[in-house]
Amino acid sequence: MKKVILLILLLSALMSTHIQSQEICRLGIKYEFSLSNNWGKGRPVITGIIPFTNAESSGLKLHDIIIAIDGVDTENLKPNEIMDLLNPSNKEGVILTVKNISSPSRDIMLKKECKASNAITEDQLATAFAMYSLETNSERDFVCPFKTTVITHAIDFSRFKTFAFFPIDEKNSKMETAINSYIEKALTQKGLTVDVNKPDLMVQTFYYFDKNPNYKGISKNALKDTAYRYDSEKEAMVLLPFWNAGTAESNAEYLLQFGFRLIDQRDIQGRILWECEANELLGAPYRVDEYARIHVPLMCMQYPYVKYTRNVKYLVTQKKYNYTGLGFDIDHMNVIANIDISSPAYEAGLRVGSIIEKINGQKVKYSAEAFTVAYKNFISGTMPLRDAKTIFTDANGFSRCMFWDTFNYPKIVEAFQNPRNLTAFSYLYYYAPYINSSGNNICIFTLKNGKENIDLNIHPAVRQSTTVEIK
């Protein structure tokens, strides 16, 4: 039977992994074959870039179209042929030829990152033990009621590189100026540039906010149906006064519509190429420009590559953990199966095959199943120490996710120090005051050295990332 902890490992085909000679290798990208008439149809399109990989530092961007792999054109290739090209057994990496709006063609060298096939990394363990520190580690999803419309003709959006705005309404100049600034920022991040003299695209916004003439009062079910959305400026999930999809319109006291469209000025003037519109049900007044601030970046995630025409589902992964560079043997969790060269653990003297007795005083010699059972018991037993006001449902459907109650930090520290809870891997979050009250983020690894034990002080690097993807 597979070990329970392996259920949450990130070893999927979408991450371009390849197993060979007892190693697992990845390029650090997610991709899918485009069905869009306007963006790379029939070719792989980058849909995700894994943090802290070579892919992230290489210059690849979301929605880059892979037009060749090591010089082989990707047009009309089958999925298994693409996978073979991305995972060459006799090479350390591949050269991807990609294009996007700002670049017609460029070559990116991606090196494969390999580890022992039996090694579970700290990144994977941070996901597995996320309930230790939900304040900094979570996977959450949400749906936005966007309707995205794209021209049906096969038109290559990469040919449209500049944009400008229609004149604003002087009666609402402050609000519309703010809205246009959010759109401009999002489009320039896509690679477009502003050209007020001869733009390829004109941007037209539209909006509406008023009381709902059909409002009949709020039902009890609607009260439980408010929406969390991701605020990119705050880098956090925020609660907003919108009812989720499926709520009856009669429950909404207010209605809000917001959208914008990109209009052709290059080939056939006045032709709408792309449009995204949101219609929201609200339980309280809300500013249209504030709505645009939060939602324009989310809307633009569907340009130039449109995946869904209605009700877009987003996944937000927030992760922060201590990185030492270790990979633990999934069959013997106290044995080092992999270690990154020049990592904090390597610099401290750990090597593949090193046997760890304790981490921060907690024993490590337990099976993956034992750690999983203890973890589940720890979650159940410490629920009273969490703050019920922070409750949320994560992307895996667990509805009792809550932050730790700050008034209970001393009791929480005691729970982590209790040896019966098998919390050795809480070192991943040793920077947090609810795990380590000293404020000193130095982890002590006790190694077995013959008949003696030796303590090594490791100064981990804190890795922090947030990714927002369309599911």
C-alpha positions as CSV (number, residue, x, y, z in Angstrom):
1,M,0.0,0.0,0.0
2,K,1.3,3.5,-0.9
3,K,2.3,5.6,2.1
4,V,-0.4,8.1,2.9
5,I,2.0,11.0,3.0
6,L,2.8,10.3,-0.7
7,L,-0.8,11.4,-1.7
8,I,0.2,15.0,-1.5
9,L,3.5,14.8,-3.4
10,L,3.9,17.0,-6.4
11,L,5.2,14.3,-8.7
12,S,2.8,14.6,-11.6
13,A,3.3,14.5,-15.3
14,L,2.3,18.2,-15.5
15,M,5.6,19.0,-13.8
16,S,7.5,17.2,-16.6
17,T,9.0,14.5,-14.3
18,H,11.0,11.6,-15.7
19,I,12.1,8.5,-13.8
20,Q,15.3,6.8,-15.0
21,S,18.1,4.9,-13.2
22,Q,16.4,5.5,-9.8
23,E,16.2,9.2,-10.3
24,I,13.3,11.6,-10.8
25,C,14.0,14.6,-13.0
26,R,11.9,17.7,-13.7
27,L,12.2,20.8,-15.8
28,G,10.1,22.9,-13.4
29,I,7.2,23.7,-15.8
30,K,3.6,22.8,-16.3
31,Y,2.1,22.9,-19.8
32,E,-0.9,21.9,-21.8
33,F,-1.8,21.7,-25.5
34,S,-3.5,24.7,-26.7
35,L,-6.9,24.5,-28.4
36,S,-7.1,28.2,-28.9
37,N,-7.4,29.6,-32.4
38,N,-5.6,32.8,-31.2
39,W,-2.7,31.4,-29.2
40,G,-0.5,28.5,-30.2
41,K,-3.1,26.1,-31.3
42,G,-1.8,22.5,-31.3
43,R,1.4,23.4,-29.5
44,P,2.3,23.2,-25.8
45,V,1.7,26.4,-23.8
46,I,3.4,27.1,-20.4
47,T,0.6,27.2,-17.7
48,G,2.8,27.0,-14.6
49,I,6.4,27.6,-13.5
50,I,7.5,25.9,-10.3
51,P,9.1,28.3,-7.8
52,F,12.9,28.0,-7.0
53,T,13.6,25.9,-10.1
54,N,15.8,26.6,-13.1
55,A,12.6,27.3,-15.1
56,E,11.8,30.2,-12.8
57,S,15.2,31.8,-13.2
58,S,15.5,31.1,-16.9
59,G,13.2,33.9,-18.1
60,L,10.2,31.7,-19.1
61,K,6.8,33.3,-18.7
62,L,3.3,32.1,-18.3
63,H,1.6,31.4,-21.6
64,D,4.9,31.2,-23.5
65,I,4.2,29.0,-26.6
66,I,6.8,26.2,-27.0
67,I,7.4,26.3,-30.8
68,A,10.4,23.9,-30.7
69,I,12.3,21.6,-28.4
70,D,16.0,21.1,-29.2
71,G,15.2,22.3,-32.7
72,V,12.2,20.0,-33.3
73,D,9.1,21.9,-34.3
74,T,6.2,21.1,-31.9
75,E,3.4,21.6,-34.4
76,N,1.3,18.5,-34.8
77,L,3.4,16.4,-32.3
78,K,1.6,14.0,-30.0
79,P,1.6,14.4,-26.2
80,N,3.9,11.4,-25.7
81,E,6.3,12.8,-28.3
82,I,6.4,16.1,-26.5
83,M,7.1,14.3,-23.2
84,D,10.0,12.3,-24.7
85,L,11.5,15.5,-26.1
86,L,11.2,17.3,-22.8
87,N,12.9,14.4,-20.9
88,P,15.9,13.2,-22.9
89,S,17.7,10.4,-21.2
90,N,21.1,11.3,-22.6
91,K,21.0,15.1,-21.9
92,E,21.2,17.3,-18.8
93,G,18.7,19.7,-20.2
94,V,16.8,20.9,-23.2
95,I,16.6,24.1,-25.3
96,L,13.1,25.4,-25.6
97,T,12.3,27.9,-28.4
98,V,9.4,29.9,-27.2
99,K,7.4,33.0,-28.2
100,N,5.0,35.4,-26.6
101,I,3.6,38.9,-27.2
102,S,6.8,40.8,-26.6
103,S,9.2,38.3,-28.3
104,P,8.6,36.5,-31.6
105,S,11.2,33.8,-30.8
106,R,13.8,33.2,-28.2
107,D,15.8,30.2,-26.9
108,I,15.7,29.1,-23.3
109,M,18.1,26.6,-21.8
110,L,16.4,24.4,-19.1
111,K,18.5,22.1,-17.0
112,K,16.9,19.0,-15.5
113,E,16.8,18.9,-11.8
114,C,17.1,15.4,-10.5
115,K,16.9,13.6,-7.2
116,A,16.7,10.1,-5.9
117,S,13.4,8.5,-6.7
118,N,12.9,7.5,-3.0
119,A,13.6,11.0,-1.7
120,I,10.9,13.3,-0.4
121,T,12.0,17.0,-0.5
122,E,11.4,19.8,1.9
123,D,9.2,21.5,-0.6
124,Q,7.0,18.4,-0.7
125,L,7.1,18.0,3.1
126,A,6.0,21.6,3.5
127,T,2.9,20.7,1.6
128,A,2.4,17.5,3.6
129,F,2.7,19.3,7.0
130,A,1.0,22.5,6.0
131,M,-1.4,22.4,8.9
132,Y,1.5,23.1,11.2
133,S,1.6,26.7,9.7
134,L,-1.5,27.6,7.8
135,E,-0.6,31.2,8.3
136,T,2.1,30.8,5.7
137,N,1.3,27.6,3.9
138,S,-2.0,26.8,2.1
139,E,-3.7,25.9,-1.1
140,R,-7.0,27.7,-1.7
141,D,-9.3,28.0,-4.7
142,F,-12.1,30.3,-5.7
143,V,-14.3,31.0,-8.7
144,C,-14.8,34.4,-10.4
145,P,-18.0,34.9,-12.4
146,F,-16.2,36.0,-15.5
147,K,-17.5,35.7,-19.0
148,T,-14.7,35.8,-21.5
149,T,-15.5,36.2,-25.2
150,V,-12.9,35.7,-28.0
151,I,-13.3,36.4,-31.7
152,T,-14.0,33.1,-33.5
153,H,-11.7,33.8,-36.4
154,A,-8.2,32.3,-36.3
155,I,-6.2,35.5,-35.5
156,D,-2.8,35.4,-33.9
157,F,-2.9,37.6,-30.8
158,S,0.9,37.9,-30.8
159,R,0.6,40.3,-33.7
160,F,-1.1,42.9,-31.5
161,K,1.7,44.6,-29.4
162,T,0.5,48.1,-28.5
163,F,-2.6,49.6,-26.9
164,A,-4.3,52.8,-25.9
165,F,-7.5,53.8,-24.1
166,F,-10.7,55.4,-25.3
167,P,-11.3,58.9,-23.7
168,I,-12.6,58.7,-20.2
169,D,-15.9,60.1,-18.9
170,E,-15.0,63.4,-17.3
171,K,-17.9,62.9,-14.8
172,N,-16.1,59.8,-13.5
173,S,-12.6,60.8,-14.4
174,K,-11.0,59.9,-11.0
175,M,-12.5,56.4,-11.0
176,E,-11.9,55.7,-14.7
177,T,-8.3,56.9,-14.5
178,A,-7.7,54.5,-11.6
179,I,-9.4,51.6,-13.6
180,N,-7.3,52.3,-16.7
181,S,-4.1,52.3,-14.6
182,Y,-4.9,48.8,-13.3
183,I,-5.5,47.6,-16.9
184,E,-2.4,49.3,-18.2
185,K,-0.3,47.6,-15.5
186,A,-1.7,44.2,-16.3
187,L,-1.3,44.5,-20.0
188,T,2.2,45.8,-19.9
189,Q,3.1,42.8,-17.7
190,K,1.9,40.7,-20.5
191,G,4.4,42.3,-22.9
192,L,2.2,44.9,-24.5
193,T,3.2,48.6,-24.6
194,V,1.3,51.8,-24.7
195,D,1.1,53.7,-28.0
196,V,-1.4,56.6,-28.0
197,N,-0.5,57.5,-31.6
198,K,-0.9,54.3,-33.5
199,P,-2.1,51.5,-31.2
200,D,-2.9,47.9,-32.4
201,L,-5.6,47.7,-29.7
202,M,-8.0,50.1,-28.1
203,V,-9.2,49.4,-24.6
204,Q,-12.8,50.1,-23.7
205,T,-14.1,49.7,-20.2
206,F,-17.7,49.4,-19.0
207,Y,-19.3,49.2,-15.6
208,Y,-22.5,49.4,-13.6
209,F,-23.4,49.5,-9.9
210,D,-26.8,49.9,-8.4
211,K,-29.4,48.5,-6.0
212,N,-31.1,45.3,-7.2
213,P,-34.8,46.0,-8.0
214,N,-35.6,42.3,-7.5
215,Y,-34.0,42.1,-4.0
216,K,-36.2,40.1,-1.6
217,G,-33.9,39.8,1.4
218,I,-31.0,37.6,2.4
219,S,-31.6,33.9,3.0
220,K,-29.7,32.0,5.7
221,N,-27.8,30.0,3.0
222,A,-26.6,33.2,1.3
223,L,-25.2,34.4,4.5
224,K,-22.8,31.5,4.5
225,D,-21.9,32.0,0.8
226,T,-19.6,35.1,0.8
227,A,-16.6,35.0,-1.4
228,Y,-12.8,34.9,-0.8
229,R,-10.7,36.3,-3.7
230,Y,-7.0,36.8,-4.1
231,D,-5.7,40.3,-3.8
232,S,-2.4,40.5,-5.6
233,E,-1.3,43.8,-4.0
234,K,-1.9,42.5,-0.5
235,E,-0.6,39.0,-1.6
236,A,-3.4,37.5,0.5
237,M,-6.9,36.0,0.2
238,V,-9.5,38.6,1.3
239,L,-13.1,38.3,2.2
240,L,-15.4,40.3,-0.1
241,P,-19.1,41.1,0.1
242,F,-20.0,39.0,-3.0
243,W,-22.2,36.0,-3.1
244,N,-20.7,33.0,-4.7
245,A,-21.9,31.5,-8.0
246,G,-25.2,29.7,-7.7
247,T,-26.7,32.2,-5.2
248,A,-30.2,33.4,-6.3
249,E,-30.1,37.0,-7.6
250,S,-33.0,37.9,-5.3
251,N,-30.6,37.5,-2.3
252,A,-28.4,40.3,-3.6
253,E,-29.1,43.8,-2.4
254,Y,-26.7,45.3,-5.0
255,L,-25.6,44.4,-8.5
256,L,-22.2,45.2,-10.0
257,Q,-21.0,44.8,-13.6
258,F,-17.5,45.4,-14.7
259,G,-15.6,44.5,-17.8
260,F,-13.3,45.7,-20.6
261,R,-12.7,44.7,-24.2
262,L,-9.7,44.9,-26.6
263,I,-10.7,46.3,-30.0
264,D,-8.8,45.8,-33.2
265,Q,-7.1,49.0,-34.6
266,R,-4.5,47.1,-36.6
267,D,-6.4,45.1,-39.2
268,I,-10.1,45.7,-39.1
269,Q,-10.9,48.7,-37.0
270,G,-13.7,48.3,-34.4
271,R,-13.6,44.6,-34.3
272,I,-13.7,43.1,-30.8
273,L,-11.0,40.6,-30.3
274,W,-11.3,39.8,-26.6
275,E,-13.7,40.8,-23.8
276,C,-14.0,39.9,-20.2
277,E,-17.1,40.7,-18.2
278,A,-18.0,40.1,-14.5
279,N,-21.5,40.3,-13.1
280,E,-21.5,40.2,-9.3
281,L,-24.2,39.8,-6.6
282,L,-23.4,41.9,-3.5
283,G,-24.6,42.2,0.0
284,A,-23.1,45.6,0.6
285,P,-22.0,48.7,-1.4
286,Y,-18.6,48.3,-3.2
287,R,-16.5,50.7,-5.2
288,V,-16.1,49.8,-8.9
289,D,-12.5,51.0,-9.0
290,E,-11.7,48.8,-6.0
291,Y,-13.3,45.9,-7.8
292,A,-11.1,46.6,-10.8
293,R,-7.9,46.8,-8.6
294,I,-8.4,43.2,-7.3
295,H,-10.0,41.6,-10.4
296,V,-8.2,43.1,-13.4
297,P,-5.1,41.0,-12.8
298,L,-7.3,37.9,-12.5
299,M,-9.2,38.8,-15.7
300,C,-6.0,39.3,-17.6
301,M,-4.8,35.8,-16.7
302,Q,-7.1,34.8,-19.6
303,Y,-5.3,36.9,-22.1
304,P,-3.9,36.0,-24.6
305,Y,-4.6,32.3,-23.8
306,V,-8.3,31.7,-22.9
307,K,-9.0,28.5,-21.1
308,Y,-12.5,29.0,-19.8
309,T,-15.3,31.2,-21.3
310,R,-17.3,31.2,-18.0
311,N,-16.8,30.9,-14.3
312,V,-13.0,30.8,-14.0
313,K,-11.6,28.7,-11.2
314,Y,-8.3,29.8,-9.6
315,L,-5.8,28.0,-7.4
316,V,-3.6,30.0,-5.0
317,T,-0.7,28.2,-3.4
318,Q,1.2,30.1,-0.7
319,K,4.2,28.5,0.7
320,K,6.9,29.5,3.2
321,Y,9.3,27.0,4.7
322,N,12.9,26.4,5.9
323,Y,15.1,25.1,3.2
324,T,18.2,23.1,4.1
325,G,18.5,21.2,0.9
326,L,17.7,17.7,2.3
327,G,15.7,14.9,0.7
328,F,14.5,12.2,3.1
329,D,14.2,8.5,2.3
330,I,10.5,7.9,2.2
331,D,11.1,4.3,3.4
332,H,13.5,5.4,6.2
333,M,12.6,8.9,7.2
334,N,15.8,9.3,9.3
335,V,18.1,8.6,6.3
336,I,19.2,11.3,3.9
337,A,18.5,10.1,0.3
338,N,19.3,13.3,-1.5
339,I,21.1,16.6,-0.8
340,D,21.5,19.7,-2.9
341,I,25.1,20.8,-3.5
342,S,26.0,24.0,-1.8
343,S,22.8,24.0,0.3
344,P,22.9,24.9,4.0
345,A,22.8,21.2,5.0
346,Y,25.6,20.3,2.6
347,E,27.7,23.2,3.9
348,A,27.1,22.0,7.5
349,G,28.5,18.5,6.6
350,L,25.5,16.4,5.9
351,R,25.7,13.9,3.0
352,V,23.6,11.2,1.3
353,G,23.4,8.3,3.7
354,S,23.7,10.4,6.8
355,I,21.4,9.1,9.6
356,I,19.5,11.7,11.6
357,E,18.6,10.8,15.2
358,K,16.7,14.1,16.1
359,I,15.8,17.4,14.7
360,N,15.4,20.2,17.3
361,G,15.2,17.5,19.9
362,Q,12.5,15.5,18.2
363,K,13.2,11.9,17.1
364,V,13.1,11.1,13.4
365,K,13.3,7.3,13.3
366,Y,9.7,6.6,12.4
367,S,7.9,5.4,9.3
368,A,6.0,7.7,6.9
369,E,2.8,6.0,8.1
370,A,3.7,6.7,11.8
371,F,4.4,10.4,11.0
372,T,1.1,10.6,9.1
373,V,-1.0,9.1,11.9
374,A,0.7,11.4,14.5
375,Y,0.1,14.4,12.2
376,K,-3.6,13.7,11.9
377,N,-3.9,13.2,15.7
378,F,-2.0,16.4,16.3
379,I,-4.4,18.3,14.0
380,S,-7.4,16.9,15.9
381,G,-5.9,17.4,19.3
382,T,-4.9,21.0,18.8
383,M,-8.1,22.3,17.1
384,P,-9.1,24.1,20.4
385,L,-5.9,26.2,20.1
386,R,-6.9,27.7,16.8
387,D,-8.8,30.9,16.1
388,A,-12.3,30.1,14.8
389,K,-12.7,33.6,13.3
390,T,-10.0,32.7,10.7
391,I,-11.7,29.5,9.4
392,F,-11.6,28.7,5.7
393,T,-11.9,25.8,3.4
394,D,-8.8,24.8,1.5
395,A,-8.5,23.6,-2.1
396,N,-8.6,20.0,-1.0
397,G,-12.0,20.5,0.7
398,F,-10.9,20.5,4.3
399,S,-13.4,23.0,5.9
400,R,-11.8,23.4,9.3
401,C,-8.6,25.3,8.3
402,M,-7.8,27.9,10.9
403,F,-4.8,30.0,12.0
404,W,-3.4,29.5,15.5
405,D,-4.9,31.7,18.2
406,T,-2.2,34.2,19.2
407,F,-3.3,34.0,22.8
408,N,-2.5,30.2,22.8
409,Y,1.0,30.4,21.4
410,P,2.6,29.1,24.7
411,K,0.3,26.1,24.6
412,I,1.0,25.5,20.9
413,V,4.7,25.6,21.5
414,E,4.3,22.9,24.2
415,A,2.2,20.8,21.8
416,F,5.0,20.9,19.2
417,Q,7.6,20.0,21.8
418,N,5.6,17.0,23.0
419,P,7.5,13.9,21.7
420,R,4.3,11.9,21.4
421,N,3.3,14.2,18.5
422,L,6.3,13.3,16.3
423,T,6.8,16.9,15.2
424,A,10.4,16.6,13.9
425,F,9.4,18.1,10.6
426,S,8.0,21.2,12.3
427,Y,11.6,22.5,11.7
428,L,10.3,23.5,8.3
429,Y,8.4,26.3,10.1
430,Y,10.9,27.0,13.0
431,Y,10.9,30.7,12.1
432,A,7.3,30.9,13.4
433,P,6.6,32.1,17.0
434,Y,3.9,29.4,17.6
435,I,6.6,26.7,17.0
436,N,9.8,28.4,18.3
437,S,9.4,31.1,20.9
438,S,13.1,31.9,20.9
439,G,13.0,33.7,17.6
440,N,16.3,32.1,16.7
441,N,15.8,30.2,13.4
442,I,18.7,27.8,13.8
443,C,17.9,24.1,13.5
444,I,19.8,21.5,15.4
445,F,20.2,18.2,13.5
446,T,21.5,15.4,15.7
447,L,23.4,12.8,13.6
448,K,24.3,9.3,14.5
449,N,28.1,9.0,14.3
450,G,29.1,5.5,15.2
451,K,28.3,4.9,18.8
452,E,28.1,8.7,19.4
453,N,25.7,11.4,18.4
454,I,26.9,14.8,17.0
455,D,24.8,18.0,16.9
456,L,25.0,20.2,13.8
457,N,23.6,23.7,13.8
458,I,22.1,24.5,10.4
459,H,21.0,28.0,9.3
460,P,18.2,27.3,6.9
461,A,17.2,29.6,4.0
462,V,13.6,30.7,4.3
463,R,11.9,30.1,0.9
464,Q,8.6,31.9,0.3
465,S,6.5,31.9,-2.8
466,T,2.9,32.5,-4.0
467,T,1.5,31.1,-7.3
468,V,-1.8,31.9,-8.8
469,E,-3.0,29.5,-11.5
470,I,-6.2,28.8,-13.5
471,K,-7.3,25.3,-12.6
